[in-house]
Amino acid sequence: MGERISNVFRVDYYGTPTESLEMTRHVRNYDDVGILVSIAGSSIPLSWISYAQTQFGLRLGCGITAVSAADFYPYLNSGQFTGMLAGMRDAAEYEQLLADKLAARGPEWALRNRGSEAMSSQTAAHMAIMAFIIIGNIAFFASRRRKK
């Protein structure tokens, strides 16, 4: 793909030649791409370091699950990733920044802050998990005390 994207992806799912698609008409190779953003719940973004960043100098960004963020920080700190959204919280913060910027353009550009809306359910789930841990610990120590 560094030489010519259509050499790798000749046609799309429907058999349409890649070069005839509107979105790829002016994108021949990595030189025509400003940044590649890989959004994944796995280590897939790391593969783009060797395929696109190291060989062709393409800037990389990634969106990953928060639990895997610690594995990706060395790549962010070394400059191999230009940016990183780690989990729903970072995505919600980015969404808010984008919403603020677009709101300045007028009401027709307004975003519905779905990421921010989802944060309340994530917070509730985390609170429930903490409550279960506390209840479990209390029950464990109470049963130990009874055995003595």
N, C-alpha and C positions, 0 to 999 in steps of 0.2 A: 504494500500500500504506500510505502514511502516513495516509490517510483511512479506508480499509477494505481489508483484505487480500483479502477475498472478491470485491471488485470486479475485482481483477487475476487471481486464481486462483479461478474459480467452482467448478471441480470438480477432483478429483485424477485420476491416471492411469486409474483404473477407472471414472470418471464419478460418483463419490460427491461430493455437494455439500461444499465445503470447510467450511462452517459446521457441518455435522453430525459432523465428525470429532472424536474425543475430544481430540486434541492441539490443536485450534484452536477448541474450543468457547468458551473464555474469552479468546481472543486476537482482538481486532477490528482493531487497528491498531498502530502503533509504540508508542503509549502503554502498551500491555499487554506490551511486551517489555523485559526488563531490560538485555540486551546482545545484540548480534548478533555472532556469530563466523563469519568467513569463512575457510575452509581451502582454499587453492588453490596450485597450482604456477605461477601466472601473476600478472598485475597486477589480477585481478578484485577483490580487497579494496579497491583504490583507488576503484572505481566506487561502493562503498557510502558513501564520504565525501560525495559530492554527493547521492546519493539518500536517505540516511537520517540521516547525522550532521549535515550542514550545515542541511538543511531542517527536520528534525524533532528534532534534539538527541539521537538515539539513540546510546548508547555502542557503540563498535565494538572488536572484537578480531580478530586475524588469526593464522592459522597458515600459514607460507610456507616455501619452500625456503631453506636457509641461503645459497645463492649469490645470492638476490635480496634478502637482508636489508638490505644497504646502501641500496637504493632506498626502503625503508620506514621507516628510522630517522627521517627528518625528520617524518613524520606521527606517529610515536610521541612524539617529543620535543615536538611542538607540541600534543599532547593530542588530536589527531584520532583516534588509536587509543588505547584505554584499555590494551591489552596486546598482546603479540606473542610468538608461539612461532616462533623462527627455526630451522628444521631439526630433524633427528632428536635432536640433543643437548638442545635446549630442551624438546622434547616428552618426552624421557626424564626430564628433571629435573622437569617438571610432573607426570608420571606418578608419580614417586617421592614428591613432596609429597602428592599425592592418596592414594597408597597408605598413607603414614604416618598421614594424617588418618583414613582409613577403618579402618585396623588398630585404632585406639583404640576403635572401635565393636564390635569382636569379630571372630572368625575367619571368620564368614560374609561379611564385607565385604572380605575380602582380595583384592587385585588380583594378577594374574600380570604381572610387569613386562616386558611384551613390548618396550617401547621401549628399556629398559635392556639387554635381551638382544640386541637388534638392533645396539646400539652396537659390540659386538665385531666383527661382520662389517664394519661401516663402517670401523672402525679398521684391520682387516686390509686392506681395499681401499685405504685411504689409504696404508698402509705399502707396499703393492705398487706403487702409482703413484709414490711417492717413490723406491723402489728402481729402477724403470724410468727415471726421470729421471736419477738418478745414473749408472746404467749407460750410458744414452744420452750423457750429457755426457763420461764417461770415453772412450767409443768415439769421439766426435767429436774430442776433443782429441788422442787417440792417432793418429787418422787424419791430422790436421793436422800432427802432429809428423813422421809418416812421409813426408809429401809434401815437407817441407823437406829 
